[in-house]
Structures are given as C-alpha cells and as structure tokens.
Amino acid sequence: MISTIFDLYKTMKSDNIICAYHGNFNYDVVNGLLKTAKINLSSPEHDRTSAKKTYNILVECLENIHKHSEHGDQNTNEAIFILSQPEDGFLITVGNLIPTNEQESLKNNIDELNNMSRDELKAHYRNIITNGSISERGGAGLGMTDIALKSRSKLNYTFNKFSENELFFSLSVHVKNK
C-alpha cells in the first residue's frame, strides 16, 4: 500500500490535480467539495473567467452525481471527482454508477449535445426551460446542456461495466482559458 500511495502522489503531481475525492456524495460532502474547490479556484494565479466557469460547471457535475448516482445494493452515492489544471485551463472529471438501462438515453443525450452548435445549444436550453417537465429525480434535463454551454467544449464520456445491472459512467469536461 505504501508504494501505491507514492504512485498516486506522483500521478496527482504530474496531472496537476487540484482537488480529488472518492466516496459517498451526500449533501454535506458536495458542499464541502464545492467550498474547497472555490478556495482553490480563487487563487490569483488562475484565469478568473475560466475559474468561474469551472466552478459553475463543477456545481452542476456534483449535483448530478448526488441526484443521479445508482444507489445499488449498498444504498450509497459512491462516486469519484477530480479537478485538475492542464496548461490550457481546467479539467473536471467525475464518475459514478448508473443503472445499465440508462446508458442508451444518456449516451444519446450527450452525443446530441456534442453535435450541436453553440446557437443550437442555446435554443435547446431555452426549449427545455420553456417546455421541460421535472422528472421524479428533480431534473428537467438541463444539467448536461448547461455543462456543454458553459464549457464550450465537447463532453467526453465512457461507460464501463461494473456489475450485471450497473455501469460506471465517467464524464470529463475541459474548460479552456481565454
């Protein structure tokens, strides 16, 4: 385990990881992570505009994990979050378990967003606000659209089989400096 922690340290240092967390994503944890990220992003060395965008996207990503994580057999919202700073901006990477049957709709939604122009994203966002209905999980489908709009970049994602009924969904959002 000692050598593993050193390898983790080297990876975090080389990837310029600002903040990382793995565990249960309850309300208090999400708020604590947001406070920590805000402090780190407020550093004068960071591009202010990119840091603000990153924080706003981070709020949406962490809320999505809290709302949409598969609770599974353990009845937890276990997930992972990493905020790093490549040379050209910030990178938010999150991952959580989802039911296997949600893969197709989530994939289709992200692919559709990735294929939209900025103007199409804005129109889609307005349409959801005007005509969207609130789901039983409390969302209207705005989350990913909001992330795509604010980041001005493609949403990168993967699905990995975790169990017979669950997939591990990973999302990576790059916010470039101006």
C-alpha positions in Angstrom: 0.0 0.0 0.0 2.9 2.4 0.7 4.2 2.2 -2.9 0.7 2.7 -4.2 0.3 5.9 -2.3 3.6 7.1 -3.7 2.4 6.2 -7.3 -0.9 8.1 -6.6 1.1 11.1 -5.3 3.3 11.1 -8.5 0.2 10.9 -10.7 -1.6 13.7 -8.9 1.5 15.9 -9.1 2.2 15.2 -12.8 -1.5 15.7 -13.7 -1.7 18.9 -11.7 -4.6 17.7 -9.6 -6.1 20.5 -7.6 -8.7 18.5 -5.7 -9.9 14.9 -5.7 -12.5 12.9 -3.8 -13.7 9.3 -3.8 -16.6 8.2 -1.5 -20.2 8.9 -0.7 -21.7 12.0 -2.3 -24.2 13.3 0.2 -25.3 16.9 0.7 -22.6 17.8 3.2 -19.8 16.2 1.1 -20.9 18.1 -2.0 -21.0 21.4 -0.1 -17.5 20.7 1.4 -16.1 19.8 -2.0 -17.5 23.0 -3.5 -16.1 25.1 -0.7 -12.6 23.5 -1.2 -12.8 23.9 -5.0 -13.9 27.6 -4.7 -10.9 28.3 -2.4 -8.5 26.6 -4.9 -10.0 28.3 -7.9 -9.9 31.7 -6.3 -6.1 31.7 -6.4 -4.8 34.7 -8.3 -2.6 32.5 -10.5 -5.8 31.1 -12.2 -7.6 32.8 -15.1 -10.6 34.4 -13.4 -13.1 33.8 -16.2 -12.1 30.1 -16.6 -12.1 29.6 -12.9 -15.7 30.9 -12.5 -16.9 28.8 -15.4 -15.2 25.8 -13.9 -16.8 26.4 -10.6 -20.3 26.7 -12.1 -19.8 23.5 -14.2 -18.5 21.8 -11.1 -21.6 22.7 -9.2 -23.7 21.0 -11.9 -21.5 17.9 -12.1 -21.5 17.3 -8.4 -25.3 17.9 -8.1 -25.8 15.4 -11.0 -23.8 12.8 -9.1 -25.7 13.5 -5.9 -29.1 13.3 -7.7 -28.4 10.6 -10.3 -26.0 8.1 -8.8 -27.1 4.5 -8.7 -27.6 3.5 -5.1 -27.1 -0.2 -5.7 -27.1 -2.8 -3.1 -25.2 -0.6 -0.6 -27.6 2.3 -0.8 -24.8 4.8 -1.2 -24.0 7.6 -3.7 -20.4 6.4 -4.1 -18.6 8.3 -6.8 -15.3 10.0 -7.7 -14.4 13.6 -8.6 -11.1 15.1 -9.8 -10.4 18.7 -10.6 -7.1 19.2 -12.4 -5.3 22.0 -14.2 -3.7 21.2 -17.5 -1.7 24.1 -19.1 -4.7 25.4 -21.1 -7.4 25.6 -18.4 -9.2 23.2 -16.1 -10.4 19.6 -16.3 -13.3 18.3 -14.3 -13.7 14.5 -14.3 -16.5 12.7 -12.5 -17.6 9.1 -12.3 -20.5 7.3 -10.7 -22.6 4.1 -11.0 -25.7 4.2 -13.1 -28.3 1.5 -13.9 -27.4 -0.3 -17.1 -30.8 0.6 -18.6 -29.9 4.4 -18.5 -26.9 4.0 -20.8 -28.6 4.5 -24.1 -30.6 7.6 -23.2 -27.6 9.2 -21.5 -25.3 8.4 -24.5 -27.8 9.7 -27.0 -28.3 12.9 -25.0 -24.6 13.6 -24.8 -24.0 12.7 -28.4 -26.8 15.0 -29.4 -25.4 17.9 -27.4 -21.8 17.3 -28.7 -23.2 17.6 -32.3 -24.9 21.0 -31.6 -23.5 24.4 -32.5 -23.4 27.0 -29.7 -26.6 28.6 -31.1 -28.4 25.2 -31.2 -27.3 24.6 -27.6 -28.8 27.9 -26.5 -32.0 27.2 -28.4 -32.2 23.7 -26.8 -31.6 25.2 -23.4 -34.4 27.7 -23.8 -36.7 25.0 -25.1 -36.1 22.8 -22.0 -36.7 25.8 -19.7 -39.9 26.7 -21.6 -41.3 23.2 -22.2 -39.4 20.8 -19.9 -41.1 18.9 -17.2 -39.4 18.0 -13.9 -38.5 14.3 -13.5 -39.0 12.2 -10.4 -35.3 12.8 -9.6 -35.8 16.6 -9.7 -34.3 17.4 -13.0 -35.6 18.8 -16.3 -32.7 17.6 -18.4 -30.9 20.9 -18.2 -27.7 19.7 -16.5 -25.7 18.3 -19.4 -27.0 21.1 -21.7 -25.8 23.7 -19.1 -22.4 22.0 -18.9 -22.0 21.9 -22.6 -22.9 25.6 -23.0 -20.7 26.8 -20.2 -17.6 24.7 -21.1 -17.8 25.5 -24.8 -16.2 22.1 -25.4 -17.3 18.5 -26.2 -18.3 16.4 -23.3 -16.1 13.3 -23.1 -17.6 10.2 -21.6 -17.2 6.5 -21.1 -19.3 3.6 -19.8 -17.6 0.6 -18.1 -19.4 -2.5 -16.9 -19.4 -2.7 -13.1 -21.9 -5.4 -12.5 -24.7 -7.2 -14.3 -27.1 -4.2 -13.6 -24.7 -1.3 -13.2 -22.3 0.7 -15.3 -19.6 3.1 -14.2 -20.2 6.4 -16.1 -17.3 8.8 -16.5 -17.6 12.4 -17.7 -14.7 14.7 -18.4 -15.3 18.4 -19.1 -12.4 20.7 -20.3 -12.7 24.4 -19.6 -10.1 26.2 -21.6 -8.5 29.5 -20.6 -9.5 32.5 -22.7 
